Structures are given as structure tokens and as C-alpha cells.
Amino acid sequence: MDVALSEIALRLGVATVAAGTVGLNRDLHGKPIGVRTLGLVGLSAAVVVLLADGGIIHVNMSDATSRVIQGILTGIGFLGAGVIVHHEQGKRIHGLTSAACVWLTACIGIVCGAGQWRIVLVAGLLASLVLLLGKPIERLFHRLSHHGGNDDPTTSSSNDTAADQSGTGPHQPGK
């Protein structure tokens, strides 16, 4: 039984927004990961599960195909890890969003190989939105959190730390 385009959009959209929300929380707490990275990871995972769950999308997938997909997803992790750079000076990490993009493109390639064009269409649109809007969303929430009149002394030090960690790299709070 094939699922309607609206159901595909709902499932992939909810995964993207839910994961992006976790990313927003991490970014607001000064962690080197944010809306874009986790939004793309959530989208990627949902894309592959949507394909693999035979009860959702009618795909005649052999055991060999399943093993190929497993190999791709495992192997692509090594390629993604290669774009992540840790700088000792300043303890900054760069390339997490690029690594998530590598993993997402592998997932989209898998779905293209399976001929599931509706999933490809929705995933591509959602990925574009996440990459386009993720950073502005993070900036907006940073402005709101810094001007929200937070009087709690236990959280003000974490905000100061987050501001001190701000740099020129990706997922640096407030940038």
C-alpha cells in the first residue's frame, strides 16, 4: 500500500521539526550542534525508515538490497566523519552540518535508487528549508533568550559561556 504524498510530507516534516527542536536546544546551550545538523539527521533517518518499512511504501526489497543499504549507511558515516574538524585552540568543532548533509545525500541516493520519487521530492524540499532557515532560527532564539530578562543566576553563567564560545564557525551560539 503506497502512502499519499501528504502522509510522506507529514512523517518527514515531523521528524525534521522534532529533531531540529532538539538541535535548537543544544545550540542555545552552547553545544556545537544545532537546528540544521539535527534537523537533517532526523530527516535522513525518517527517509530511510519510510523506505524500509514495507507496510508504508510498496517497495519490493530483497535481503541483498537491505544489506547494500546497511553498508552504505555505515560506510557513509566514515566519509561524514572526515569533514568534521576539531580545533584544539578555542575547542571549536566545525563540519557537523556538512557531515549531516553527507549522510542525507546518501539517504536520498538510496531512495532515488529505489525509485521513490515522492520521498525524494519531500526530503529535498525539507532539507532546503532546514539549510536556508536553520541559522536564522537559531539567531532569532539567541536574541530572544538574551533579551528575555533572565534573572536566574544559574542560567546566566551558561549564557555567558555560550556567548564566550561564539566564533566564526558553524553552530557557534549567536552567530
C-alpha positions in Angstrom: 0.0 0.0 0.0 1.5 3.3 -1.1 1.1 6.3 1.2 -0.2 9.6 0.0 2.2 12.5 -0.6 0.6 14.3 2.3 1.4 11.4 4.7 5.0 11.3 3.4 5.3 15.1 4.0 3.8 14.8 7.5 6.1 12.0 8.6 9.2 13.6 7.2 8.2 17.0 8.3 7.5 16.0 11.9 10.8 14.1 12.1 12.7 17.2 10.8 10.9 19.7 13.1 11.2 17.4 16.2 14.9 16.8 15.6 15.5 20.4 14.7 13.9 21.4 18.0 16.4 19.3 19.9 19.1 20.9 17.8 17.8 24.4 18.8 18.0 23.4 22.5 21.6 22.2 22.0 22.6 25.3 20.2 21.0 27.6 22.9 23.1 25.7 25.4 26.3 26.4 23.6 26.8 23.0 22.1 28.5 22.6 18.7 25.3 21.2 17.1 22.1 22.9 16.2 18.9 23.1 14.2 20.4 22.3 10.8 22.6 19.4 11.9 20.0 17.6 13.9 17.1 18.5 11.6 19.0 16.9 8.7 19.8 13.8 10.8 16.2 13.4 11.8 15.1 13.8 8.2 17.7 11.3 7.0 16.6 8.7 9.5 13.0 9.1 8.6 13.7 8.9 4.9 15.4 5.5 5.2 12.8 4.2 7.6 10.0 5.3 5.4 11.6 3.4 2.5 12.5 0.3 4.5 9.1 -0.2 6.2 7.4 -2.3 3.5 4.0 -1.6 5.1 4.3 2.1 4.4 5.7 2.3 0.9 5.3 -0.6 -1.5 8.9 -1.5 -2.3 9.9 -5.0 -3.1 13.2 -5.0 -1.2 15.4 -8.1 -1.3 17.7 -9.1 1.6 20.6 -8.2 -0.7 19.2 -4.7 -1.2 18.7 -4.4 2.5 22.4 -5.3 3.1 23.6 -2.8 0.5 21.6 -0.1 2.2 23.1 -1.0 5.6 26.6 -1.0 4.1 26.0 2.4 2.5 24.7 4.0 5.7 27.6 2.5 7.7 30.3 3.5 5.2 29.0 7.0 4.7 29.5 7.7 8.3 33.2 7.4 7.8 33.1 9.9 4.9 31.0 12.3 7.0 33.4 12.0 9.9 36.1 13.1 7.6 34.6 16.5 7.2 34.4 17.2 10.9 37.3 19.2 12.2 38.1 19.8 15.9 40.3 22.8 16.6 42.2 22.5 19.9 42.5 26.2 20.1 39.2 27.5 21.3 37.8 24.0 21.5 35.6 24.5 18.4 34.1 21.8 16.2 33.4 22.6 12.5 31.7 20.5 9.9 28.9 18.8 11.7 26.3 20.2 9.4 28.4 19.2 6.4 28.6 15.6 7.8 24.8 15.6 8.2 24.5 16.7 4.6 26.7 13.9 3.5 24.5 11.4 5.4 21.3 12.9 4.0 22.6 12.8 0.4 23.4 9.1 0.9 19.8 8.5 2.1 18.4 10.5 -0.8 20.6 8.5 -3.2 19.2 5.3 -1.7 15.6 6.4 -2.1 16.4 7.5 -5.7 17.8 4.0 -6.3 14.5 2.6 -5.1 12.6 4.9 -7.4 10.6 6.6 -4.6 10.3 10.0 -6.1 7.7 11.4 -3.7 10.1 10.8 -0.8 12.9 12.4 -2.8 10.8 15.4 -3.5 9.7 16.0 0.0 13.1 15.2 1.5 14.8 17.7 -0.9 12.3 20.4 -0.1 12.6 19.9 3.7 16.4 19.8 3.5 16.5 23.0 1.6 14.2 24.7 4.2 16.4 23.4 7.1 19.6 24.7 5.4 18.0 28.0 4.5 16.1 28.7 7.7 18.1 26.9 10.4 20.7 29.6 11.1 18.2 32.5 11.1 16.0 30.5 13.6 19.0 30.0 15.9 19.9 33.7 15.7 16.3 34.7 16.5 16.1 32.4 19.5 19.5 33.7 20.7 18.3 37.3 20.5 15.1 36.4 22.3 16.9 34.5 25.1 19.5 37.2 25.7 16.8 40.0 25.8 14.3 37.9 27.7 15.2 39.4 31.1 16.5 36.1 32.5 17.2 36.8 36.3 18.0 33.2 37.1 21.7 33.2 38.2 22.1 29.5 37.5 21.4 30.1 33.8 23.1 33.4 33.3 26.5 31.8 33.6 25.6 29.3 30.9 24.5 32.2 28.7 27.8 33.9 29.4 29.7 30.7 28.5 27.7 30.4 25.3 28.5 34.0 24.4 32.2 33.4 25.1 32.2 30.4 22.8 30.8 32.4 19.9 33.1 32.3 16.9 33.0 32.5 13.2 32.3 28.8 12.7 29.1 26.9 12.2 26.8 26.3 15.2 28.5 28.9 17.3 25.8 30.4 19.5 24.6 33.8 18.5 26.2 33.8 15.1 
